Amino acid sequence: MATRPMRTAATAGLAYVAIAFAAGFALGVLRVTFIAPRLGETAAVLTELPIMLAVSWLACRWIIARFSVPATLAARATMSGLALTLLLAAETILGTLGLGRTLSDHLASYQNLPERLGLAAQILFGLFPLIMRPGRS
């Protein structure tokens, strides 16, 4: 059975990924519908990423404070690892089931610059709980 700090960190990780996924889904719809047709996919992703990273940073800070996630490596790594794993899984499921891609197609898409930029941003999202200091923004 997990200790209370680890349960807290896991719950915080679930909340963190839920907020990030919802924001990413909404911004992704705007990116694909309005921005990419005008600017191209790479420029659209570059437009979206700073907003998404700012939302993720603020959500991470708020969730850590809201759930009182301890500033221990174990607790923050639990929050971080769970959130990143679930975000990548959700993106894979959305890409395969929602967009009708095969898993191979989804993985092959990471050869393209926009997808690589998105993956880099997702990795940063995953690192935020680890680098966020208590009481800092």
C-alpha angles and dihedrals in degrees: 000000000000121000120247094259091052092048088049091050092048092050089048090050090054092050092046094053092044092056094043094047093049092048092044092049092051093045090044091056090051091046095050096039103041114007106040095053089055103036105020129253099282094048090046092053091047088052093050100043100071090050093047093047091049091050090048093049093050092044091049092050092047094046094048089052095041094051095032092232107194117245091237121125091237095053096043092044089052091052091043098045095045094047094047093045092050093045092052091045092049091050091050092049092047091048095048104035100024099041098029096240123145117241088250090054091049093051092044090055088072087075087074121085097235092054092046090052089050091049091050089052090049090053089052088049088055092049096050096085089051096051099037110106122211112269093008131111 
